[in-house]
Amino acid sequence: MTCSGCEAAVKIAAKQIDGVKDAKASYAKGTAEVTYDSAKTSPDAIAKAIAQKTGYKTEVAK
Ligand SMILES: [Cu+2]
């Protein structure tokens, strides 16, 4: 992410994913924090969906 516009785009993309309850993104840190329902989705699926919607490379934080 390179600016606060990207930050908002990542946040919106994450919130559109089924099973995601809340999302926060920080362009300063280059990270996003997602609260999700583990019965509906998984970190890998969320990362993939965000990458598809925004064009950013994503990886699941370990
Ligand atoms: Cu930007």
N, CA, C, O and the ligand as a Tripos MOL2 file, in Angstrom:
@<TRIPOS>MOLECULE
protein
  249   247    63     0     0
PROTEIN
NO_CHARGES

@<TRIPOS>ATOM
      1 N           0.8560   -1.1960    0.0000 N.3       1 MET1
      2 CA          0.0000    0.0000    0.0000 C.3       1 MET1
      3 C           0.8850    1.2370    0.0000 C.2       1 MET1
      4 O           1.9130    1.2770    0.6760 O.2       1 MET1
      5 N           0.4880    2.2220   -0.7460 N.am      2 THR2
      6 CA          1.3500    3.4020   -0.8550 C.3       2 THR2
      7 C           0.7200    4.6930   -0.3590 C.2       2 THR2
      8 O           1.4180    5.7010   -0.2460 O.2       2 THR2
      9 N          -0.5510    4.7010   -0.0630 N.am      3 CYS3
     10 CA         -1.1570    5.9180    0.4860 C.3       3 CYS3
     11 C          -2.4380    5.5630    1.2320 C.2       3 CYS3
     12 O          -2.8560    4.4050    1.2490 O.2       3 CYS3
     13 N          -3.0540    6.5610    1.8460 N.am      4 SER4
     14 CA         -4.2450    6.2700    2.6340 C.3       4 SER4
     15 C          -5.4220    5.8650    1.7520 C.2       4 SER4
     16 O          -6.3760    5.2610    2.2430 O.2       4 SER4
     17 N          -5.3710    6.1890    0.4500 N.am      5 GLY5
     18 CA         -6.4080    5.7290   -0.4790 C.3       5 GLY5
     19 C          -6.3710    4.2200   -0.6110 C.2       5 GLY5
     20 O          -7.4100    3.5600   -0.6470 O.2       5 GLY5
     21 N          -5.1640    3.6800   -0.6810 N.am      6 CYS6
     22 CA         -5.0020    2.2260   -0.7640 C.3       6 CYS6
     23 C          -5.5110    1.5850    0.5170 C.2       6 CYS6
     24 O          -6.1620    0.5410    0.4940 O.2       6 CYS6
     25 N          -5.2070    2.2210    1.6170 N.am      7 GLU7
     26 CA         -5.6300    1.7310    2.9240 C.3       7 GLU7
     27 C          -7.1520    1.5520    2.9320 C.2       7 GLU7
     28 O          -7.6650    0.5230    3.3700 O.2       7 GLU7
     29 N          -7.8590    2.5690    2.4410 N.am      8 ALA8
     30 CA         -9.3240    2.5080    2.3910 C.3       8 ALA8
     31 C          -9.7800    1.4190    1.4310 C.2       8 ALA8
     32 O         -10.7510    0.7150    1.7120 O.2       8 ALA8
     33 N          -9.0920    1.2700    0.3010 N.am      9 ALA9
     34 CA         -9.4780    0.2600   -0.6890 C.3       9 ALA9
     35 C          -9.3440   -1.1420   -0.1210 C.2       9 ALA9
     36 O         -10.2040   -1.9940   -0.3470 O.2       9 ALA9
     37 N          -8.2720   -1.3810    0.6110 N.am     10 VAL10
     38 CA         -8.0560   -2.6970    1.2180 C.3      10 VAL10
     39 C          -9.1300   -2.9780    2.2650 C.2      10 VAL10
     40 O          -9.6660   -4.0820    2.3500 O.2      10 VAL10
     41 N          -9.4260   -1.9610    3.0520 N.am     11 LYS11
     42 CA        -10.4340   -2.0910    4.0920 C.3      11 LYS11
     43 C         -11.8060   -2.4370    3.4910 C.2      11 LYS11
     44 O         -12.4950   -3.3390    3.9650 O.2      11 LYS11
     45 N         -12.1800   -1.7070    2.4490 N.am     12 ILE12
     46 CA        -13.4730   -1.9370    1.7910 C.3      12 ILE12
     47 C         -13.5040   -3.3240    1.1460 C.2      12 ILE12
     48 O         -14.5030   -4.0360    1.2490 O.2      12 ILE12
     49 N         -12.4250   -3.7010    0.4920 N.am     13 ALA13
     50 CA        -12.3640   -5.0120   -0.1640 C.3      13 ALA13
     51 C         -12.5110   -6.1220    0.8730 C.2      13 ALA13
     52 O         -13.2290   -7.0960    0.6500 O.2      13 ALA13
     53 N         -11.8340   -5.9730    1.9970 N.am     14 ALA14
     54 CA        -11.8920   -7.0000    3.0300 C.3      14 ALA14
     55 C         -13.3000   -7.1240    3.5960 C.2      14 ALA14
     56 O         -13.7870   -8.2300    3.8310 O.2      14 ALA14
     57 N         -13.9460   -5.9920    3.8120 N.am     15 LYS15
     58 CA        -15.2850   -6.0240    4.4110 C.3      15 LYS15
     59 C         -16.3430   -6.6190    3.4950 C.2      15 LYS15
     60 O         -17.4000   -7.0470    3.9580 O.2      15 LYS15
     61 N         -16.0590   -6.6470    2.1760 N.am     16 GLN16
     62 CA        -17.0220   -7.2220    1.2280 C.3      16 GLN16
     63 C         -16.9660   -8.7420    1.2070 C.2      16 GLN16
     64 O         -17.8660   -9.3920    0.6760 O.2      16 GLN16
     65 N         -15.9230   -9.3050    1.7770 N.am     17 ILE17
     66 CA        -15.7610  -10.7580    1.7490 C.3      17 ILE17
     67 C         -16.7250  -11.4060    2.7390 C.2      17 ILE17
     68 O         -16.8580  -10.9630    3.8800 O.2      17 ILE17
     69 N         -17.3950  -12.4670    2.2790 N.am     18 ASP18
     70 CA        -18.3510  -13.1660    3.1230 C.3      18 ASP18
     71 C         -17.6360  -13.7590    4.3360 C.2      18 ASP18
     72 O         -16.6390  -14.4650    4.1860 O.2      18 ASP18
     73 N         -18.1320  -13.4800    5.5140 N.am     19 GLY19
     74 CA        -17.5500  -14.0210    6.7300 C.3      19 GLY19
     75 C         -16.6440  -13.0370    7.4550 C.2      19 GLY19
     76 O         -16.2590  -13.2650    8.6020 O.2      19 GLY19
     77 N         -16.3030  -11.9330    6.7760 N.am     20 VAL20
     78 CA        -15.4570  -10.9210    7.4240 C.3      20 VAL20
     79 C         -16.3350   -9.9780    8.2320 C.2      20 VAL20
     80 O         -17.2990   -9.4110    7.7170 O.2      20 VAL20
     81 N         -15.9890   -9.8170    9.5060 N.am     21 LYS21
     82 CA        -16.7860   -8.9760   10.3850 C.3      21 LYS21
     83 C         -16.2470   -7.5580   10.4250 C.2      21 LYS21
     84 O         -17.0110   -6.5930   10.4280 O.2      21 LYS21
     85 N         -14.9360   -7.4370   10.4550 N.am     22 ASP22
     86 CA        -14.3370   -6.1120   10.5520 C.3      22 ASP22
     87 C         -12.9390   -6.1440    9.9530 C.2      22 ASP22
     88 O         -12.2840   -7.1860    9.9450 O.2      22 ASP22
     89 N         -12.4900   -5.0110    9.4560 N.am     23 ALA23
     90 CA        -11.1530   -4.9520    8.8750 C.3      23 ALA23
     91 C         -10.5240   -3.6060    9.1500 C.2      23 ALA23
     92 O         -11.1830   -2.5670    9.0940 O.2      23 ALA23
     93 N          -9.2440   -3.6430    9.4460 N.am     24 LYS24
     94 CA         -8.4710   -2.4190    9.6250 C.3      24 LYS24
     95 C          -7.2380   -2.5670    8.7650 C.2      24 LYS24
     96 O          -6.6590   -3.6510    8.6880 O.2      24 LYS24
     97 N          -6.8270   -1.4880    8.1130 N.am     25 ALA25
     98 CA         -5.6120   -1.5550    7.3100 C.3      25 ALA25
     99 C          -4.7080   -0.3950    7.6890 C.2      25 ALA25
    100 O          -5.1820    0.6910    8.0200 O.2      25 ALA25
    101 N          -3.4190   -0.6290    7.6390 N.am     26 SER26
    102 CA         -2.4560    0.4320    7.9170 C.3      26 SER26
    103 C          -1.4640    0.5200    6.7750 C.2      26 SER26
    104 O          -0.6740   -0.4010    6.5680 O.2      26 SER26
    105 N          -1.4920    1.6220    6.0280 N.am     27 TYR27
    106 CA         -0.5480    1.7240    4.9210 C.3      27 TYR27
    107 C           0.8450    2.0370    5.4560 C.2      27 TYR27
    108 O           1.8420    1.7190    4.8070 O.2      27 TYR27
    109 N           0.9240    2.6530    6.6270 N.am     28 ALA28
    110 CA          2.2310    2.9500    7.2150 C.3      28 ALA28
    111 C           2.9880    1.6640    7.5210 C.2      28 ALA28
    112 O           4.1990    1.5790    7.3190 O.2      28 ALA28
    113 N           2.2600    0.6690    8.0090 N.am     29 LYS29
    114 CA          2.8750   -0.6120    8.3490 C.3      29 LYS29
    115 C           2.8000   -1.6170    7.2080 C.2      29 LYS29
    116 O           3.5460   -2.5960    7.1880 O.2      29 LYS29
    117 N           1.8950   -1.3740    6.2500 N.am     30 GLY30
    118 CA          1.7220   -2.3250    5.1520 C.3      30 GLY30
    119 C           0.9780   -3.5640    5.5910 C.2      30 GLY30
    120 O           1.1610   -4.6400    5.0230 O.2      30 GLY30
    121 N           0.1390   -3.4170    6.6030 N.am     31 THR31
    122 CA         -0.5720   -4.5800    7.1190 C.3      31 THR31
    123 C          -2.0760   -4.3240    7.1830 C.2      31 THR31
    124 O          -2.5350   -3.1820    7.1730 O.2      31 THR31
    125 N          -2.8140   -5.4040    7.2470 N.am     32 ALA32
    126 CA         -4.2500   -5.3150    7.4690 C.3      32 ALA32
    127 C          -4.6100   -6.3190    8.5470 C.2      32 ALA32
    128 O          -4.0440   -7.4090    8.6260 O.2      32 ALA32
    129 N          -5.5570   -5.9280    9.3690 N.am     33 GLU33
    130 CA         -6.0130   -6.7930   10.4490 C.3      33 GLU33
    131 C          -7.4800   -7.0730   10.1890 C.2      33 GLU33
    132 O          -8.2940   -6.1550   10.0900 O.2      33 GLU33
    133 N          -7.8100   -8.3590   10.0790 N.am     34 VAL34
    134 CA         -9.1740   -8.7280    9.7100 C.3      34 VAL34
    135 C          -9.7960   -9.6040   10.7920 C.2      34 VAL34
    136 O          -9.1990  -10.5800   11.2460 O.2      34 VAL34
    137 N         -11.0010   -9.2350   11.1890 N.am     35 THR35
    138 CA        -11.7630  -10.0670   12.1130 C.3      35 THR35
    139 C         -12.7600  -10.8610   11.2730 C.2      35 THR35
    140 O         -13.5300  -10.2770   10.5100 O.2      35 THR35
    141 N         -12.7530  -12.1960   11.4060 N.am     36 TYR36
    142 CA        -13.5890  -13.0100   10.5350 C.3      36 TYR36
    143 C         -14.2110  -14.1700   11.3020 C.2      36 TYR36
    144 O         -13.7930  -14.5280   12.4030 O.2      36 TYR36
    145 N         -15.2310  -14.7360   10.6650 N.am     37 ASP37
    146 CA        -15.9100  -15.9090   11.2020 C.3      37 ASP37
    147 C         -15.2220  -17.1460   10.6220 C.2      37 ASP37
    148 O         -15.2900  -17.3890    9.4180 O.2      37 ASP37
    149 N         -14.5640  -17.9210   11.4770 N.am     38 SER38
    150 CA        -13.7780  -19.0500   10.9840 C.3      38 SER38
    151 C         -14.6410  -20.1630   10.3980 C.2      38 SER38
    152 O         -14.1270  -21.0570    9.7250 O.2      38 SER38
    153 N         -15.9460  -20.1150   10.6470 N.am     39 ALA39
    154 CA        -16.8350  -21.1020   10.0420 C.3      39 ALA39
    155 C         -17.1180  -20.7610    8.5820 C.2      39 ALA39
    156 O         -17.5190  -21.6240    7.8010 O.2      39 ALA39
    157 N         -16.9040  -19.4800    8.2150 N.am     40 LYS40
    158 CA        -17.2520  -19.0440    6.8660 C.3      40 LYS40
    159 C         -16.0620  -18.8130    5.9600 C.2      40 LYS40
    160 O         -16.1700  -18.9580    4.7430 O.2      40 LYS40
    161 N         -14.9300  -18.4560    6.5390 N.am     41 THR41
    162 CA        -13.7850  -18.1550    5.6930 C.3      41 THR41
    163 C         -12.4860  -18.4320    6.4340 C.2      41 THR41
    164 O         -12.4980  -18.8210    7.6010 O.2      41 THR41
    165 N         -11.3790  -18.2300    5.7560 N.am     42 SER42
    166 CA        -10.0790  -18.5060    6.3540 C.3      42 SER42
    167 C          -9.1130  -17.3890    5.9840 C.2      42 SER42
    168 O          -9.3530  -16.6540    5.0260 O.2      42 SER42
    169 N          -8.0280  -17.2530    6.7330 N.am     43 PRO43
    170 CA         -7.0570  -16.2000    6.4090 C.3      43 PRO43
    171 C          -6.5540  -16.2980    4.9740 C.2      43 PRO43
    172 O          -6.3810  -15.2740    4.3130 O.2      43 PRO43
    173 N          -6.3170  -17.5140    4.4790 N.am     44 ASP44
    174 CA         -5.8320  -17.6730    3.1130 C.3      44 ASP44
    175 C          -6.8470  -17.1810    2.0920 C.2      44 ASP44
    176 O          -6.4960  -16.5170    1.1170 O.2      44 ASP44
    177 N          -8.1180  -17.5180    2.3310 N.am     45 ALA45
    178 CA         -9.1770  -17.0970    1.4120 C.3      45 ALA45
    179 C          -9.3250  -15.5840    1.4330 C.2      45 ALA45
    180 O          -9.5510  -14.9670    0.3920 O.2      45 ALA45
    181 N          -9.2000  -14.9890    2.6010 N.am     46 ILE46
    182 CA         -9.3180  -13.5340    2.7220 C.3      46 ILE46
    183 C          -8.1690  -12.8510    1.9850 C.2      46 ILE46
    184 O          -8.3850  -11.8980    1.2360 O.2      46 ILE46
    185 N          -6.9570  -13.3380    2.1980 N.am     47 ALA47
    186 CA         -5.7900  -12.7470    1.5420 C.3      47 ALA47
    187 C          -5.9240  -12.8330    0.0280 C.2      47 ALA47
    188 O          -5.6010  -11.8840   -0.6870 O.2      47 ALA47
    189 N          -6.4030  -13.9810   -0.4580 N.am     48 LYS48
    190 CA         -6.5720  -14.1780   -1.8860 C.3      48 LYS48
    191 C          -7.6260  -13.2190   -2.4470 C.2      48 LYS48
    192 O          -7.4360  -12.6210   -3.5060 O.2      48 LYS48
    193 N          -8.7270  -13.0840   -1.7270 N.am     49 ALA49
    194 CA         -9.8140  -12.2200   -2.1800 C.3      49 ALA49
    195 C          -9.3780  -10.7520   -2.2020 C.2      49 ALA49
    196 O          -9.7310  -10.0100   -3.1180 O.2      49 ALA49
    197 N          -8.6160  -10.3410   -1.1960 N.am     50 ILE50
    198 CA         -8.1300   -8.9530   -1.1640 C.3      50 ILE50
    199 C          -7.1850   -8.7180   -2.3470 C.2      50 ILE50
    200 O          -7.2390   -7.6760   -2.9990 O.2      50 ILE50
    201 N          -6.3290   -9.6910   -2.6080 N.am     51 ALA51
    202 CA         -5.3890   -9.5620   -3.7270 C.3      51 ALA51
    203 C          -6.1350   -9.4250   -5.0480 C.2      51 ALA51
    204 O          -5.7520   -8.6290   -5.9070 O.2      51 ALA51
    205 N          -7.2140  -10.2140   -5.2060 N.am     52 GLN52
    206 CA         -7.9990  -10.1680   -6.4400 C.3      52 GLN52
    207 C          -8.6950   -8.8310   -6.6050 C.2      52 GLN52
    208 O          -8.7470   -8.2850   -7.7070 O.2      52 GLN52
    209 N          -9.2340   -8.2970   -5.5100 N.am     53 LYS53
    210 CA        -10.0110   -7.0630   -5.5850 C.3      53 LYS53
    211 C          -9.1290   -5.8300   -5.7260 C.2      53 LYS53
    212 O          -9.5120   -4.8690   -6.3920 O.2      53 LYS53
    213 N          -7.9670   -5.8470   -5.1140 N.am     54 THR54
    214 CA         -7.1440   -4.6350   -5.0840 C.3      54 THR54
    215 C          -5.9210   -4.6930   -5.9750 C.2      54 THR54
    216 O          -5.3530   -3.6550   -6.3140 O.2      54 THR54
    217 N          -5.5060   -5.8950   -6.3630 N.am     55 GLY55
    218 CA         -4.2970   -6.0250   -7.1570 C.3      55 GLY55
    219 C          -3.0300   -6.0300   -6.3140 C.2      55 GLY55
    220 O          -1.9290   -6.0750   -6.8610 O.2      55 GLY55
    221 N          -3.1650   -5.9860   -5.0070 N.am     56 TYR56
    222 CA         -1.9920   -6.0380   -4.1390 C.3      56 TYR56
    223 C          -1.5560   -7.4630   -3.8870 C.2      56 TYR56
    224 O          -2.3570   -8.3980   -3.9090 O.2      56 TYR56
    225 N          -0.2900   -7.6020   -3.6520 N.am     57 LYS57
    226 CA          0.2350   -8.8820   -3.2410 C.3      57 LYS57
    227 C          -0.0690   -9.0130   -1.7530 C.2      57 LYS57
    228 O           0.2090   -8.0980   -0.9770 O.2      57 LYS57
    229 N          -0.6320  -10.1360   -1.3590 N.am     58 THR58
    230 CA         -0.9570  -10.3000    0.0590 C.3      58 THR58
    231 C          -0.3310  -11.5880    0.5840 C.2      58 THR58
    232 O          -0.1100  -12.5420   -0.1610 O.2      58 THR58
    233 N          -0.0600  -11.5900    1.8540 N.am     59 GLU59
    234 CA          0.3430  -12.8330    2.5040 C.3      59 GLU59
    235 C          -0.2130  -12.8370    3.9110 C.2      59 GLU59
    236 O          -0.4340  -11.7900    4.5190 O.2      59 GLU59
    237 N          -0.4340  -14.0380    4.4130 N.am     60 VAL60
    238 CA         -0.9890  -14.1730    5.7380 C.3      60 VAL60
    239 C           0.1400  -14.0050    6.7590 C.2      60 VAL60
    240 O           1.1720  -14.6730    6.6820 O.2      60 VAL60
    241 N          -0.0780  -13.1060    7.7060 N.am     61 ALA61
    242 CA          0.9230  -12.8650    8.7420 C.3      61 ALA61
    243 C           1.0790  -14.0810    9.6200 C.2      61 ALA61
    244 O           0.0940  -14.7410    9.9510 O.2      61 ALA61
    245 N           2.2940  -14.3810    9.9990 N.am     62 LYS62
    246 CA          2.5170  -15.5700   10.8270 C.3      62 LYS62
    247 C           2.7880  -15.1620   12.2670 C.2      62 LYS62
    248 O           3.0010  -16.0210   13.1230 O.2      62 LYS62
    249 CU         -2.5950    4.6850   -2.7390 Cu       63 CU63
@<TRIPOS>BOND
     1     1     2 1
     2     2     3 1
     3     3     4 2
     4     3     5 am
     5     5     6 1
     6     6     7 1
     7     7     8 2
     8     7     9 am
     9     9    10 1
    10    10    11 1
    11    11    12 2
    12    11    13 am
    13    13    14 1
    14    14    15 1
    15    15    16 2
    16    15    17 am
    17    17    18 1
    18    18    19 1
    19    19    20 2
    20    19    21 am
    21    21    22 1
    22    22    23 1
    23    23    24 2
    24    23    25 am
    25    25    26 1
    26    26    27 1
    27    27    28 2
    28    27    29 am
    29    29    30 1
    30    30    31 1
    31    31    32 2
    32    31    33 am
    33    33    34 1
    34    34    35 1
    35    35    36 2
    36    35    37 am
    37    37    38 1
    38    38    39 1
    39    39    40 2
    40    39    41 am
    41    41    42 1
    42    42    43 1
    43    43    44 2
    44    43    45 am
    45    45    46 1
    46    46    47 1
    47    47    48 2
    48    47    49 am
    49    49    50 1
    50    50    51 1
    51    51    52 2
    52    51    53 am
    53    53    54 1
    54    54    55 1
    55    55    56 2
    56    55    57 am
    57    57    58 1
    58    58    59 1
    59    59    60 2
    60    59    61 am
    61    61    62 1
    62    62    63 1
    63    63    64 2
    64    63    65 am
    65    65    66 1
    66    66    67 1
    67    67    68 2
    68    67    69 am
    69    69    70 1
    70    70    71 1
    71    71    72 2
    72    71    73 am
    73    73    74 1
    74    74    75 1
    75    75    76 2
    76    75    77 am
    77    77    78 1
    78    78    79 1
    79    79    80 2
    80    79    81 am
    81    81    82 1
    82    82    83 1
    83    83    84 2
    84    83    85 am
    85    85    86 1
    86    86    87 1
    87    87    88 2
    88    87    89 am
    89    89    90 1
    90    90    91 1
    91    91    92 2
    92    91    93 am
    93    93    94 1
    94    94    95 1
    95    95    96 2
    96    95    97 am
    97    97    98 1
    98    98    99 1
    99    99   100 2
   100    99   101 am
   101   101   102 1
   102   102   103 1
   103   103   104 2
   104   103   105 am
   105   105   106 1
   106   106   107 1
   107   107   108 2
   108   107   109 am
   109   109   110 1
   110   110   111 1
   111   111   112 2
   112   111   113 am
   113   113   114 1
   114   114   115 1
   115   115   116 2
   116   115   117 am
   117   117   118 1
   118   118   119 1
   119   119   120 2
   120   119   121 am
   121   121   122 1
   122   122   123 1
   123   123   124 2
   124   123   125 am
   125   125   126 1
   126   126   127 1
   127   127   128 2
   128   127   129 am
   129   129   130 1
   130   130   131 1
   131   131   132 2
   132   131   133 am
   133   133   134 1
   134   134   135 1
   135   135   136 2
   136   135   137 am
   137   137   138 1
   138   138   139 1
   139   139   140 2
   140   139   141 am
   141   141   142 1
   142   142   143 1
   143   143   144 2
   144   143   145 am
   145   145   146 1
   146   146   147 1
   147   147   148 2
   148   147   149 am
   149   149   150 1
   150   150   151 1
   151   151   152 2
   152   151   153 am
   153   153   154 1
   154   154   155 1
   155   155   156 2
   156   155   157 am
   157   157   158 1
   158   158   159 1
   159   159   160 2
   160   159   161 am
   161   161   162 1
   162   162   163 1
   163   163   164 2
   164   163   165 am
   165   165   166 1
   166   166   167 1
   167   167   168 2
   168   167   169 am
   169   169   170 1
   170   170   171 1
   171   171   172 2
   172   171   173 am
   173   173   174 1
   174   174   175 1
   175   175   176 2
   176   175   177 am
   177   177   178 1
   178   178   179 1
   179   179   180 2
   180   179   181 am
   181   181   182 1
   182   182   183 1
   183   183   184 2
   184   183   185 am
   185   185   186 1
   186   186   187 1
   187   187   188 2
   188   187   189 am
   189   189   190 1
   190   190   191 1
   191   191   192 2
   192   191   193 am
   193   193   194 1
   194   194   195 1
   195   195   196 2
   196   195   197 am
   197   197   198 1
   198   198   199 1
   199   199   200 2
   200   199   201 am
   201   201   202 1
   202   202   203 1
   203   203   204 2
   204   203   205 am
   205   205   206 1
   206   206   207 1
   207   207   208 2
   208   207   209 am
   209   209   210 1
   210   210   211 1
   211   211   212 2
   212   211   213 am
   213   213   214 1
   214   214   215 1
   215   215   216 2
   216   215   217 am
   217   217   218 1
   218   218   219 1
   219   219   220 2
   220   219   221 am
   221   221   222 1
   222   222   223 1
   223   223   224 2
   224   223   225 am
   225   225   226 1
   226   226   227 1
   227   227   228 2
   228   227   229 am
   229   229   230 1
   230   230   231 1
   231   231   232 2
   232   231   233 am
   233   233   234 1
   234   234   235 1
   235   235   236 2
   236   235   237 am
   237   237   238 1
   238   238   239 1
   239   239   240 2
   240   239   241 am
   241   241   242 1
   242   242   243 1
   243   243   244 2
   244   243   245 am
   245   245   246 1
   246   246   247 1
   247   247   248 2
@<TRIPOS>SUBSTRUCTURE
     1 MET1         2 RESIDUE 1 A MET
     2 THR2         6 RESIDUE 1 A THR
     3 CYS3        10 RESIDUE 1 A CYS
     4 SER4        14 RESIDUE 1 A SER
     5 GLY5        18 RESIDUE 1 A GLY
     6 CYS6        22 RESIDUE 1 A CYS
     7 GLU7        26 RESIDUE 1 A GLU
     8 ALA8        30 RESIDUE 1 A ALA
     9 ALA9        34 RESIDUE 1 A ALA
    10 VAL10       38 RESIDUE 1 A VAL
    11 LYS11       42 RESIDUE 1 A LYS
    12 ILE12       46 RESIDUE 1 A ILE
    13 ALA13       50 RESIDUE 1 A ALA
    14 ALA14       54 RESIDUE 1 A ALA
    15 LYS15       58 RESIDUE 1 A LYS
    16 GLN16       62 RESIDUE 1 A GLN
    17 ILE17       66 RESIDUE 1 A ILE
    18 ASP18       70 RESIDUE 1 A ASP
    19 GLY19       74 RESIDUE 1 A GLY
    20 VAL20       78 RESIDUE 1 A VAL
    21 LYS21       82 RESIDUE 1 A LYS
    22 ASP22       86 RESIDUE 1 A ASP
    23 ALA23       90 RESIDUE 1 A ALA
    24 LYS24       94 RESIDUE 1 A LYS
    25 ALA25       98 RESIDUE 1 A ALA
    26 SER26      102 RESIDUE 1 A SER
    27 TYR27      106 RESIDUE 1 A TYR
    28 ALA28      110 RESIDUE 1 A ALA
    29 LYS29      114 RESIDUE 1 A LYS
    30 GLY30      118 RESIDUE 1 A GLY
    31 THR31      122 RESIDUE 1 A THR
    32 ALA32      126 RESIDUE 1 A ALA
    33 GLU33      130 RESIDUE 1 A GLU
    34 VAL34      134 RESIDUE 1 A VAL
    35 THR35      138 RESIDUE 1 A THR
    36 TYR36      142 RESIDUE 1 A TYR
    37 ASP37      146 RESIDUE 1 A ASP
    38 SER38      150 RESIDUE 1 A SER
    39 ALA39      154 RESIDUE 1 A ALA
    40 LYS40      158 RESIDUE 1 A LYS
    41 THR41      162 RESIDUE 1 A THR
    42 SER42      166 RESIDUE 1 A SER
    43 PRO43      170 RESIDUE 1 A PRO
    44 ASP44      174 RESIDUE 1 A ASP
    45 ALA45      178 RESIDUE 1 A ALA
    46 ILE46      182 RESIDUE 1 A ILE
    47 ALA47      186 RESIDUE 1 A ALA
    48 LYS48      190 RESIDUE 1 A LYS
    49 ALA49      194 RESIDUE 1 A ALA
    50 ILE50      198 RESIDUE 1 A ILE
    51 ALA51      202 RESIDUE 1 A ALA
    52 GLN52      206 RESIDUE 1 A GLN
    53 LYS53      210 RESIDUE 1 A LYS
    54 THR54      214 RESIDUE 1 A THR
    55 GLY55      218 RESIDUE 1 A GLY
    56 TYR56      222 RESIDUE 1 A TYR
    57 LYS57      226 RESIDUE 1 A LYS
    58 THR58      230 RESIDUE 1 A THR
    59 GLU59      234 RESIDUE 1 A GLU
    60 VAL60      238 RESIDUE 1 A VAL
    61 ALA61      242 RESIDUE 1 A ALA
    62 LYS62      246 RESIDUE 1 A LYS
    63 CU63       249 GROUP 0 **** ****
